[in-house]
Amino acid sequence: MSEAGYDNTTFAAFGPISLTSVDQAGHEIGSNAARLLLDRIADRQKKSVQVKLSPTLVPRRTTAPPPG
């Protein structure tokens, strides 16, 4: 059995467990949100923008290939 978490918090990499996790690029999401907000405040007529980011898997000790 494998176990995976989401958000890839700092604690996921700690200790003997070392949890496999999905990293959703929180810092990049935050910086994009701040930039888009400031752009919108500066120009209220500016069109909406959609930013797509892809999450990444951070494999650690809680997942392994299936037994074969």
PQR file with spaces between the fields and no chain letter, atoms N, CA, C, O and H, PARSE charges and radii, in Angstrom:
ATOM       1  N    MET     1       0.839   -1.160    0.000 -0.4000 1.5000
ATOM       2  CA   MET     1       0.000    0.000    0.000 -0.0000 2.0000
ATOM       3  C    MET     1       0.894    1.235    0.000  0.5500 1.7000
ATOM       4  O    MET     1       1.915    1.272    0.687 -0.5500 1.4000
ATOM       5  N    SER     2       0.504    2.242   -0.772 -0.4000 1.5000
ATOM       6  CA   SER     2       1.226    3.506   -0.824 -0.0000 2.0000
ATOM       7  C    SER     2       0.356    4.609   -0.252  0.5500 1.7000
ATOM       8  O    SER     2      -0.870    4.502   -0.230 -0.5500 1.4000
ATOM       9  H    SER     2      -0.325    2.212   -1.330  0.4000 1.0000
ATOM      10  N    GLU     3       1.000    5.664    0.206 -0.4000 1.5000
ATOM      11  CA   GLU     3       0.299    6.804    0.797 -0.0000 2.0000
ATOM      12  C    GLU     3       0.870    8.082    0.203  0.5500 1.7000
ATOM      13  O    GLU     3       2.087    8.225    0.082 -0.5500 1.4000
ATOM      14  H    GLU     3       1.996    5.751    0.188  0.4000 1.0000
ATOM      15  N    ALA     4      -0.008    9.016   -0.170 -0.4000 1.5000
ATOM      16  CA   ALA     4       0.452   10.295   -0.708 -0.0000 2.0000
ATOM      17  C    ALA     4      -0.380   11.416   -0.107  0.5500 1.7000
ATOM      18  O    ALA     4      -1.558   11.238    0.200 -0.5500 1.4000
ATOM      19  H    ALA     4      -0.996    8.901   -0.072  0.4000 1.0000
ATOM      20  N    GLY     5       0.248   12.567    0.057 -0.4000 1.5000
ATOM      21  CA   GLY     5      -0.435   13.744    0.584 -0.0000 2.0000
ATOM      22  C    GLY     5      -0.559   14.804   -0.491  0.5500 1.7000
ATOM      23  O    GLY     5      -0.159   14.605   -1.638 -0.5500 1.4000
ATOM      24  H    GLY     5       1.206   12.712   -0.193  0.4000 1.0000
ATOM      25  N    TYR     6      -1.122   15.933   -0.096 -0.4000 1.5000
ATOM      26  CA   TYR     6      -1.309   17.032   -1.037 -0.0000 2.0000
ATOM      27  C    TYR     6      -0.807   18.315   -0.398  0.5500 1.7000
ATOM      28  O    TYR     6      -0.946   18.485    0.814 -0.5500 1.4000
ATOM      29  H    TYR     6      -1.447   16.094    0.836  0.4000 1.0000
ATOM      30  N    ASP     7      -0.243   19.200   -1.152 -0.4000 1.5000
ATOM      31  CA   ASP     7       0.281   20.515   -0.781 -0.0000 2.0000
ATOM      32  C    ASP     7       1.785   20.506   -0.556  0.5500 1.7000
ATOM      33  O    ASP     7       2.387   21.580   -0.536 -0.5500 1.4000
ATOM      34  H    ASP     7      -0.130   19.062   -2.136  0.4000 1.0000
ATOM      35  N    ASN     8       2.411   19.379   -0.390 -0.4000 1.5000
ATOM      36  CA   ASN     8       3.856   19.287   -0.210 -0.0000 2.0000
ATOM      37  C    ASN     8       4.370   20.251    0.858  0.5500 1.7000
ATOM      38  O    ASN     8       5.295   21.024    0.608 -0.5500 1.4000
ATOM      39  H    ASN     8       1.922   18.507   -0.407  0.4000 1.0000
ATOM      40  N    THR     9       3.779   20.204    2.028 -0.4000 1.5000
ATOM      41  CA   THR     9       4.215   21.062    3.122 -0.0000 2.0000
ATOM      42  C    THR     9       5.624   20.682    3.561  0.5500 1.7000
ATOM      43  O    THR     9       6.122   19.609    3.222 -0.5500 1.4000
ATOM      44  H    THR     9       3.027   19.576    2.231  0.4000 1.0000
ATOM      45  N    THR    10       6.247   21.551    4.299 -0.4000 1.5000
ATOM      46  CA   THR    10       7.604   21.309    4.800 -0.0000 2.0000
ATOM      47  C    THR    10       7.670   20.013    5.598  0.5500 1.7000
ATOM      48  O    THR    10       8.659   19.284    5.527 -0.5500 1.4000
ATOM      49  H    THR    10       5.843   22.424    4.574  0.4000 1.0000
ATOM      50  N    PHE    11       6.625   19.730    6.350 -0.4000 1.5000
ATOM      51  CA   PHE    11       6.610   18.545    7.208 -0.0000 2.0000
ATOM      52  C    PHE    11       6.574   17.240    6.416  0.5500 1.7000
ATOM      53  O    PHE    11       6.940   16.190    6.945 -0.5500 1.4000
ATOM      54  H    PHE    11       5.822   20.322    6.408  0.4000 1.0000
ATOM      55  N    ALA    12       6.143   17.290    5.171 -0.4000 1.5000
ATOM      56  CA   ALA    12       6.054   16.078    4.356 -0.0000 2.0000
ATOM      57  C    ALA    12       7.418   15.427    4.151  0.5500 1.7000
ATOM      58  O    ALA    12       7.501   14.204    4.033 -0.5500 1.4000
ATOM      59  H    ALA    12       5.846   18.143    4.741  0.4000 1.0000
ATOM      60  N    ALA    13       8.473   16.208    4.107 -0.4000 1.5000
ATOM      61  CA   ALA    13       9.812   15.670    3.853 -0.0000 2.0000
ATOM      62  C    ALA    13      10.531   15.213    5.131  0.5500 1.7000
ATOM      63  O    ALA    13      11.599   14.607    5.051 -0.5500 1.4000
ATOM      64  H    ALA    13       8.406   17.201    4.202  0.4000 1.0000
ATOM      65  N    PHE    14       9.969   15.489    6.277 -0.4000 1.5000
ATOM      66  CA   PHE    14      10.642   15.190    7.549 -0.0000 2.0000
ATOM      67  C    PHE    14      10.648   13.715    7.908  0.5500 1.7000
ATOM      68  O    PHE    14       9.835   12.914    7.449 -0.5500 1.4000
ATOM      69  H    PHE    14       9.101   15.980    6.342  0.4000 1.0000
ATOM      70  N    GLY    15      11.602   13.414    8.745 -0.4000 1.5000
ATOM      71  CA   GLY    15      11.643   12.200    9.524 -0.0000 2.0000
ATOM      72  C    GLY    15      11.644   10.888    8.792  0.5500 1.7000
ATOM      73  O    GLY    15      11.890   10.811    7.589 -0.5500 1.4000
ATOM      74  H    GLY    15      12.263   14.065    9.119  0.4000 1.0000
ATOM      75  N    PRO    16      11.360    9.861    9.555 -0.5600 1.5000
ATOM      76  CA   PRO    16      11.447    8.518    8.995  0.2800 2.0000
ATOM      77  C    PRO    16      10.333    8.213    7.991  0.5500 1.7000
ATOM      78  O    PRO    16      10.457    7.277    7.202 -0.5500 1.4000
ATOM      79  N    ILE    17       9.262    8.982    8.013 -0.4000 1.5000
ATOM      80  CA   ILE    17       8.153    8.681    7.112 -0.0000 2.0000
ATOM      81  C    ILE    17       8.391    9.250    5.722  0.5500 1.7000
ATOM      82  O    ILE    17       8.282    8.511    4.744 -0.5500 1.4000
ATOM      83  H    ILE    17       9.162    9.743    8.655  0.4000 1.0000
ATOM      84  N    SER    18       8.707   10.520    5.595 -0.4000 1.5000
ATOM      85  CA   SER    18       8.983   11.174    4.318 -0.0000 2.0000
ATOM      86  C    SER    18       7.855   10.921    3.309  0.5500 1.7000
ATOM      87  O    SER    18       7.969   10.076    2.421 -0.5500 1.4000
ATOM      88  H    SER    18       8.795   11.120    6.389  0.4000 1.0000
ATOM      89  N    LEU    19       6.774   11.671    3.472 -0.4000 1.5000
ATOM      90  CA   LEU    19       5.527   11.477    2.736 -0.0000 2.0000
ATOM      91  C    LEU    19       5.602   11.940    1.284  0.5500 1.7000
ATOM      92  O    LEU    19       5.961   13.085    1.010 -0.5500 1.4000
ATOM      93  H    LEU    19       6.681   12.358    4.194  0.4000 1.0000
ATOM      94  N    THR    20       5.264   11.052    0.359 -0.4000 1.5000
ATOM      95  CA   THR    20       5.096   11.440   -1.043 -0.0000 2.0000
ATOM      96  C    THR    20       3.969   12.463   -1.092  0.5500 1.7000
ATOM      97  O    THR    20       2.970   12.327   -0.386 -0.5500 1.4000
ATOM      98  H    THR    20       4.973   10.122    0.581  0.4000 1.0000
ATOM      99  N    SER    21       4.128   13.487   -1.927 -0.4000 1.5000
ATOM     100  CA   SER    21       3.148   14.562   -1.923 -0.0000 2.0000
ATOM     101  C    SER    21       3.000   15.193   -3.300  0.5500 1.7000
ATOM     102  O    SER    21       3.884   15.086   -4.149 -0.5500 1.4000
ATOM     103  H    SER    21       4.939   13.597   -2.501  0.4000 1.0000
ATOM     104  N    VAL    22       1.872   15.848   -3.503 -0.4000 1.5000
ATOM     105  CA   VAL    22       1.632   16.621   -4.717 -0.0000 2.0000
ATOM     106  C    VAL    22       1.932   18.084   -4.390  0.5500 1.7000
ATOM     107  O    VAL    22       1.372   18.642   -3.446 -0.5500 1.4000
ATOM     108  H    VAL    22       1.153   15.935   -2.813  0.4000 1.0000
ATOM     109  N    ASP    23       2.805   18.692   -5.162 -0.4000 1.5000
ATOM     110  CA   ASP    23       3.166   20.093   -4.964 -0.0000 2.0000
ATOM     111  C    ASP    23       2.360   20.938   -5.928  0.5500 1.7000
ATOM     112  O    ASP    23       2.477   20.777   -7.143 -0.5500 1.4000
ATOM     113  H    ASP    23       3.260   18.239   -5.929  0.4000 1.0000
ATOM     114  N    GLN    24       1.540   21.838   -5.400 -0.4000 1.5000
ATOM     115  CA   GLN    24       0.702   22.657   -6.267 -0.0000 2.0000
ATOM     116  C    GLN    24       1.257   24.068   -6.465  0.5500 1.7000
ATOM     117  O    GLN    24       0.501   24.976   -6.812 -0.5500 1.4000
ATOM     118  H    GLN    24       1.445   21.969   -4.413  0.4000 1.0000
ATOM     119  N    ALA    25       2.541   24.270   -6.256 -0.4000 1.5000
ATOM     120  CA   ALA    25       3.230   25.535   -6.537 -0.0000 2.0000
ATOM     121  C    ALA    25       2.594   26.713   -5.815  0.5500 1.7000
ATOM     122  O    ALA    25       2.241   27.710   -6.445 -0.5500 1.4000
ATOM     123  H    ALA    25       3.155   23.533   -5.974  0.4000 1.0000
ATOM     124  N    GLY    26       2.447   26.607   -4.514 -0.4000 1.5000
ATOM     125  CA   GLY    26       1.801   27.638   -3.710 -0.0000 2.0000
ATOM     126  C    GLY    26       2.437   29.010   -3.838  0.5500 1.7000
ATOM     127  O    GLY    26       1.728   30.013   -3.921 -0.5500 1.4000
ATOM     128  H    GLY    26       2.734   25.797   -4.002  0.4000 1.0000
ATOM     129  N    HIS    27       3.763   29.069   -3.856 -0.4000 1.5000
ATOM     130  CA   HIS    27       4.436   30.366   -3.978 -0.0000 2.0000
ATOM     131  C    HIS    27       4.135   31.002   -5.332  0.5500 1.7000
ATOM     132  O    HIS    27       3.907   32.208   -5.422 -0.5500 1.4000
ATOM     133  H    HIS    27       4.338   28.253   -3.789  0.4000 1.0000
ATOM     134  N    GLU    28       4.138   30.193   -6.372 -0.4000 1.5000
ATOM     135  CA   GLU    28       3.850   30.707   -7.709 -0.0000 2.0000
ATOM     136  C    GLU    28       2.393   31.157   -7.824  0.5500 1.7000
ATOM     137  O    GLU    28       2.106   32.167   -8.465 -0.5500 1.4000
ATOM     138  H    GLU    28       4.324   29.213   -6.299  0.4000 1.0000
ATOM     139  N    ILE    29       1.484   30.422   -7.213 -0.4000 1.5000
ATOM     140  CA   ILE    29       0.070   30.813   -7.202 -0.0000 2.0000
ATOM     141  C    ILE    29      -0.075   32.172   -6.511  0.5500 1.7000
ATOM     142  O    ILE    29      -0.766   33.060   -7.011 -0.5500 1.4000
ATOM     143  H    ILE    29       1.717   29.601   -6.692  0.4000 1.0000
ATOM     144  N    GLY    30       0.584   32.325   -5.358 -0.4000 1.5000
ATOM     145  CA   GLY    30       0.503   33.581   -4.611 -0.0000 2.0000
ATOM     146  C    GLY    30       1.096   34.759   -5.354  0.5500 1.7000
ATOM     147  O    GLY    30       0.510   35.841   -5.369 -0.5500 1.4000
ATOM     148  H    GLY    30       1.145   31.604   -4.952  0.4000 1.0000
ATOM     149  N    SER    31       2.255   34.563   -5.972 -0.4000 1.5000
ATOM     150  CA   SER    31       2.877   35.680   -6.690 -0.0000 2.0000
ATOM     151  C    SER    31       2.063   36.065   -7.922  0.5500 1.7000
ATOM     152  O    SER    31       1.954   37.248   -8.244 -0.5500 1.4000
ATOM     153  H    SER    31       2.731   33.683   -5.960  0.4000 1.0000
ATOM     154  N    ASN    32       1.492   35.084   -8.613 -0.4000 1.5000
ATOM     155  CA   ASN    32       0.612   35.382   -9.749 -0.0000 2.0000
ATOM     156  C    ASN    32      -0.635   36.137   -9.288  0.5500 1.7000
ATOM     157  O    ASN    32      -1.057   37.094   -9.937 -0.5500 1.4000
ATOM     158  H    ASN    32       1.581   34.122   -8.352  0.4000 1.0000
ATOM     159  N    ALA    33      -1.219   35.713   -8.181 -0.4000 1.5000
ATOM     160  CA   ALA    33      -2.424   36.369   -7.674 -0.0000 2.0000
ATOM     161  C    ALA    33      -2.134   37.827   -7.315  0.5500 1.7000
ATOM     162  O    ALA    33      -2.916   38.717   -7.651 -0.5500 1.4000
ATOM     163  H    ALA    33      -0.877   34.935   -7.655  0.4000 1.0000
ATOM     164  N    ALA    34      -1.014   38.071   -6.635 -0.4000 1.5000
ATOM     165  CA   ALA    34      -0.655   39.447   -6.259 -0.0000 2.0000
ATOM     166  C    ALA    34      -0.401   40.303   -7.497  0.5500 1.7000
ATOM     167  O    ALA    34      -0.869   41.439   -7.571 -0.5500 1.4000
ATOM     168  H    ALA    34      -0.379   37.349   -6.362  0.4000 1.0000
ATOM     169  N    ARG    35       0.330   39.770   -8.461 -0.4000 1.5000
ATOM     170  CA   ARG    35       0.629   40.515   -9.687 -0.0000 2.0000
ATOM     171  C    ARG    35      -0.651   40.850  -10.443  0.5500 1.7000
ATOM     172  O    ARG    35      -0.834   41.983  -10.888 -0.5500 1.4000
ATOM     173  H    ARG    35       0.710   38.847   -8.401  0.4000 1.0000
ATOM     174  N    LEU    36      -1.544   39.859  -10.589 -0.4000 1.5000
ATOM     175  CA   LEU    36      -2.795   40.088  -11.311 -0.0000 2.0000
ATOM     176  C    LEU    36      -3.678   41.096  -10.590  0.5500 1.7000
ATOM     177  O    LEU    36      -4.339   41.912  -11.233 -0.5500 1.4000
ATOM     178  H    LEU    36      -1.395   38.938  -10.227  0.4000 1.0000
ATOM     179  N    LEU    37      -3.697   41.048   -9.268 -0.4000 1.5000
ATOM     180  CA   LEU    37      -4.483   42.004   -8.491 -0.0000 2.0000
ATOM     181  C    LEU    37      -3.953   43.424   -8.684  0.5500 1.7000
ATOM     182  O    LEU    37      -4.728   44.352   -8.917 -0.5500 1.4000
ATOM     183  H    LEU    37      -3.160   40.385   -8.746  0.4000 1.0000
ATOM     184  N    LEU    38      -2.648   43.592   -8.588 -0.4000 1.5000
ATOM     185  CA   LEU    38      -2.054   44.919   -8.775 -0.0000 2.0000
ATOM     186  C    LEU    38      -2.276   45.438  -10.194  0.5500 1.7000
ATOM     187  O    LEU    38      -2.533   46.626  -10.388 -0.5500 1.4000
ATOM     188  H    LEU    38      -2.018   42.839   -8.399  0.4000 1.0000
ATOM     189  N    ASP    39      -2.179   44.559  -11.177 -0.4000 1.5000
ATOM     190  CA   ASP    39      -2.460   44.947  -12.565 -0.0000 2.0000
ATOM     191  C    ASP    39      -3.908   45.419  -12.710  0.5500 1.7000
ATOM     192  O    ASP    39      -4.183   46.410  -13.386 -0.5500 1.4000
ATOM     193  H    ASP    39      -1.970   43.594  -11.019  0.4000 1.0000
ATOM     194  N    ARG    40      -4.816   44.708  -12.076 -0.4000 1.5000
ATOM     195  CA   ARG    40      -6.243   45.039  -12.171 -0.0000 2.0000
ATOM     196  C    ARG    40      -6.554   46.347  -11.456  0.5500 1.7000
ATOM     197  O    ARG    40      -7.371   47.137  -11.929 -0.5500 1.4000
ATOM     198  H    ARG    40      -4.592   43.903  -11.527  0.4000 1.0000
ATOM     199  N    ILE    41      -5.900   46.581  -10.308 -0.4000 1.5000
ATOM     200  CA   ILE    41      -6.092   47.838   -9.590 -0.0000 2.0000
ATOM     201  C    ILE    41      -5.576   49.009  -10.435  0.5500 1.7000
ATOM     202  O    ILE    41      -6.208   50.064  -10.481 -0.5500 1.4000
ATOM     203  H    ILE    41      -5.236   45.939   -9.924  0.4000 1.0000
ATOM     204  N    ALA    42      -4.438   48.827  -11.097 -0.4000 1.5000
ATOM     205  CA   ALA    42      -3.843   49.884  -11.914 -0.0000 2.0000
ATOM     206  C    ALA    42      -4.692   50.187  -13.149  0.5500 1.7000
ATOM     207  O    ALA    42      -4.722   51.327  -13.614 -0.5500 1.4000
ATOM     208  H    ALA    42      -3.925   47.970  -11.060  0.4000 1.0000
ATOM     209  N    ASP    43      -5.374   49.186  -13.677 -0.4000 1.5000
ATOM     210  CA   ASP    43      -6.181   49.378  -14.885 -0.0000 2.0000
ATOM     211  C    ASP    43      -7.461   48.561  -14.765  0.5500 1.7000
ATOM     212  O    ASP    43      -7.482   47.378  -15.104 -0.5500 1.4000
ATOM     213  H    ASP    43      -5.350   48.260  -13.299  0.4000 1.0000
ATOM     214  N    ARG    44      -8.516   49.187  -14.287 -0.4000 1.5000
ATOM     215  CA   ARG    44      -9.784   48.486  -14.047 -0.0000 2.0000
ATOM     216  C    ARG    44     -10.438   47.969  -15.318  0.5500 1.7000
ATOM     217  O    ARG    44     -11.324   47.117  -15.248 -0.5500 1.4000
ATOM     218  H    ARG    44      -8.498   50.148  -14.011  0.4000 1.0000
ATOM     219  N    GLN    45     -10.025   48.459  -16.466 -0.4000 1.5000
ATOM     220  CA   GLN    45     -10.604   48.021  -17.739 -0.0000 2.0000
ATOM     221  C    GLN    45      -9.862   46.810  -18.317  0.5500 1.7000
ATOM     222  O    GLN    45     -10.286   46.229  -19.316 -0.5500 1.4000
ATOM     223  H    GLN    45      -9.305   49.151  -16.523  0.4000 1.0000
ATOM     224  N    LYS    46      -8.767   46.445  -17.685 -0.4000 1.5000
ATOM     225  CA   LYS    46      -7.965   45.326  -18.181 -0.0000 2.0000
ATOM     226  C    LYS    46      -8.782   44.032  -18.147  0.5500 1.7000
ATOM     227  O    LYS    46      -9.505   43.770  -17.186 -0.5500 1.4000
ATOM     228  H    LYS    46      -8.422   46.917  -16.873  0.4000 1.0000
ATOM     229  N    LYS    47      -8.661   43.238  -19.189 -0.4000 1.5000
ATOM     230  CA   LYS    47      -9.396   41.974  -19.270 -0.0000 2.0000
ATOM     231  C    LYS    47      -8.866   40.966  -18.257  0.5500 1.7000
ATOM     232  O    LYS    47      -7.708   41.019  -17.844 -0.5500 1.4000
ATOM     233  H    LYS    47      -8.073   43.450  -19.970  0.4000 1.0000
ATOM     234  N    SER    48      -9.735   40.059  -17.876 -0.4000 1.5000
ATOM     235  CA   SER    48      -9.352   38.983  -16.966 -0.0000 2.0000
ATOM     236  C    SER    48      -8.312   38.079  -17.629  0.5500 1.7000
ATOM     237  O    SER    48      -8.284   37.916  -18.849 -0.5500 1.4000
ATOM     238  H    SER    48     -10.676   40.016  -18.212  0.4000 1.0000
ATOM     239  N    VAL    49      -7.478   37.511  -16.800 -0.4000 1.5000
ATOM     240  CA   VAL    49      -6.432   36.609  -17.271 -0.0000 2.0000
ATOM     241  C    VAL    49      -6.570   35.290  -16.525  0.5500 1.7000
ATOM     242  O    VAL    49      -6.826   35.271  -15.321 -0.5500 1.4000
ATOM     243  H    VAL    49      -7.501   37.643  -15.809  0.4000 1.0000
ATOM     244  N    GLN    50      -6.402   34.200  -17.239 -0.4000 1.5000
ATOM     245  CA   GLN    50      -6.423   32.887  -16.607 -0.0000 2.0000
ATOM     246  C    GLN    50      -5.014   32.314  -16.639  0.5500 1.7000
ATOM     247  O    GLN    50      -4.388   32.241  -17.696 -0.5500 1.4000
ATOM     248  H    GLN    50      -6.195   34.215  -18.217  0.4000 1.0000
ATOM     249  N    VAL    51      -4.524   31.911  -15.479 -0.4000 1.5000
ATOM     250  CA   VAL    51      -3.185   31.322  -15.370 -0.0000 2.0000
ATOM     251  C    VAL    51      -3.368   29.855  -15.006  0.5500 1.7000
ATOM     252  O    VAL    51      -4.047   29.530  -14.032 -0.5500 1.4000
ATOM     253  H    VAL    51      -5.034   31.970  -14.620  0.4000 1.0000
ATOM     254  N    LYS    52      -2.764   28.979  -15.784 -0.4000 1.5000
ATOM     255  CA   LYS    52      -2.850   27.537  -15.503 -0.0000 2.0000
ATOM     256  C    LYS    52      -1.484   27.030  -15.071  0.5500 1.7000
ATOM     257  O    LYS    52      -0.484   27.232  -15.760 -0.5500 1.4000
ATOM     258  H    LYS    52      -2.213   29.242  -16.575  0.4000 1.0000
ATOM     259  N    LEU    53      -1.457   26.376  -13.930 -0.4000 1.5000
ATOM     260  CA   LEU    53      -0.235   25.774  -13.415 -0.0000 2.0000
ATOM     261  C    LEU    53      -0.476   24.273  -13.250  0.5500 1.7000
ATOM     262  O    LEU    53      -1.576   23.846  -12.900 -0.5500 1.4000
ATOM     263  H    LEU    53      -2.270   26.213  -13.371  0.4000 1.0000
ATOM     264  N    SER    54       0.544   23.498  -13.501 -0.4000 1.5000
ATOM     265  CA   SER    54       0.418   22.052  -13.353 -0.0000 2.0000
ATOM     266  C    SER    54       1.071   21.597  -12.050  0.5500 1.7000
ATOM     267  O    SER    54       2.220   21.942  -11.775 -0.5500 1.4000
ATOM     268  H    SER    54       1.438   23.845  -13.786  0.4000 1.0000
ATOM     269  N    PRO    55       0.347   20.831  -11.256 -0.5600 1.5000
ATOM     270  CA   PRO    55       0.951   20.289  -10.041  0.2800 2.0000
ATOM     271  C    PRO    55       2.006   19.242  -10.392  0.5500 1.7000
ATOM     272  O    PRO    55       1.971   18.654  -11.473 -0.5500 1.4000
ATOM     273  N    THR    56       2.929   19.015   -9.488 -0.4000 1.5000
ATOM     274  CA   THR    56       3.958   17.995   -9.706 -0.0000 2.0000
ATOM     275  C    THR    56       3.972   17.011   -8.547  0.5500 1.7000
ATOM     276  O    THR    56       3.709   17.376   -7.402 -0.5500 1.4000
ATOM     277  H    THR    56       2.957   19.492   -8.609  0.4000 1.0000
ATOM     278  N    LEU    57       4.277   15.784   -8.852 -0.4000 1.5000
ATOM     279  CA   LEU    57       4.393   14.743   -7.837 -0.0000 2.0000
ATOM     280  C    LEU    57       5.806   14.752   -7.282  0.5500 1.7000
ATOM     281  O    LEU    57       6.783   14.769   -8.032 -0.5500 1.4000
ATOM     282  H    LEU    57       4.491   15.487   -9.783  0.4000 1.0000
ATOM     283  N    VAL    58       5.904   14.741   -5.948 -0.4000 1.5000
ATOM     284  CA   VAL    58       7.203   14.678   -5.272 -0.0000 2.0000
ATOM     285  C    VAL    58       7.278   13.319   -4.587  0.5500 1.7000
ATOM     286  O    VAL    58       6.822   13.172   -3.452 -0.5500 1.4000
ATOM     287  H    VAL    58       5.111   14.727   -5.339  0.4000 1.0000
ATOM     288  N    PRO    59       7.856   12.312   -5.273 -0.5600 1.5000
ATOM     289  CA   PRO    59       7.906   10.971   -4.686  0.2800 2.0000
ATOM     290  C    PRO    59       8.891   10.904   -3.525  0.5500 1.7000
ATOM     291  O    PRO    59      10.004   11.426   -3.597 -0.5500 1.4000
ATOM     292  N    ARG    60       8.456   10.254   -2.467 -0.4000 1.5000
ATOM     293  CA   ARG    60       9.312   10.037   -1.301 -0.0000 2.0000
ATOM     294  C    ARG    60       9.135    8.591   -0.841  0.5500 1.7000
ATOM     295  O    ARG    60       8.802    7.722   -1.647 -0.5500 1.4000
ATOM     296  H    ARG    60       7.552    9.830   -2.409  0.4000 1.0000
ATOM     297  N    ARG    61       9.351    8.332    0.421 -0.4000 1.5000
ATOM     298  CA   ARG    61       9.408    6.949    0.915 -0.0000 2.0000
ATOM     299  C    ARG    61       8.047    6.268    1.078  0.5500 1.7000
ATOM     300  O    ARG    61       8.008    5.053    1.272 -0.5500 1.4000
ATOM     301  H    ARG    61       9.622    9.038    1.075  0.4000 1.0000
ATOM     302  N    THR    62       6.928    7.002    1.005 -0.4000 1.5000
ATOM     303  CA   THR    62       5.631    6.361    1.244 -0.0000 2.0000
ATOM     304  C    THR    62       4.988    5.768    0.000  0.5500 1.7000
ATOM     305  O    THR    62       3.878    5.239    0.065 -0.5500 1.4000
ATOM     306  H    THR    62       6.960    7.989    0.847  0.4000 1.0000
ATOM     307  N    THR    63       5.677    5.852   -1.133 -0.4000 1.5000
ATOM     308  CA   THR    63       5.157    5.209   -2.337 -0.0000 2.0000
ATOM     309  C    THR    63       6.267    4.384   -2.980  0.5500 1.7000
ATOM     310  O    THR    63       7.453    4.690   -2.856 -0.5500 1.4000
ATOM     311  H    THR    63       6.579    6.281   -1.186  0.4000 1.0000
ATOM     312  N    ALA    64       5.849    3.349   -3.657 -0.4000 1.5000
ATOM     313  CA   ALA    64       6.796    2.455   -4.325 -0.0000 2.0000
ATOM     314  C    ALA    64       6.094    1.816   -5.518  0.5500 1.7000
ATOM     315  O    ALA    64       4.864    1.791   -5.572 -0.5500 1.4000
ATOM     316  H    ALA    64       4.886    3.101   -3.758  0.4000 1.0000
ATOM     317  N    PRO    65       6.858    1.303   -6.469 -0.5600 1.5000
ATOM     318  CA   PRO    65       6.214    0.592   -7.577  0.2800 2.0000
ATOM     319  C    PRO    65       5.463   -0.636   -7.072  0.5500 1.7000
ATOM     320  O    PRO    65       5.813   -1.174   -6.022 -0.5500 1.4000
ATOM     321  N    PRO    66       4.446   -1.089   -7.790 -0.5600 1.5000
ATOM     322  CA   PRO    66       3.726   -2.278   -7.356  0.2800 2.0000
ATOM     323  C    PRO    66       4.660   -3.507   -7.358  0.5500 1.7000
ATOM     324  O    PRO    66       5.577   -3.600   -8.174 -0.5500 1.4000
ATOM     325  N    PRO    67       4.412   -4.429   -6.444 -0.5600 1.5000
ATOM     326  CA   PRO    67       5.244   -5.624   -6.407  0.2800 2.0000
ATOM     327  C    PRO    67       5.093   -6.415   -7.714  0.5500 1.7000
ATOM     328  O    PRO    67       3.997   -6.543   -8.261 -0.5500 1.4000
ATOM     329  N    GLY    68       6.181   -6.918   -8.175 -0.4000 1.5000
ATOM     330  CA   GLY    68       6.096   -7.605   -9.451 -0.0000 2.0000
ATOM     331  C    GLY    68       6.806   -8.847   -9.441  0.5500 1.7000
ATOM     332  O    GLY    68       6.831   -9.552  -10.449 -0.5500 1.4000
ATOM     333  H    GLY    68       7.070   -6.813   -7.730  0.4000 1.0000
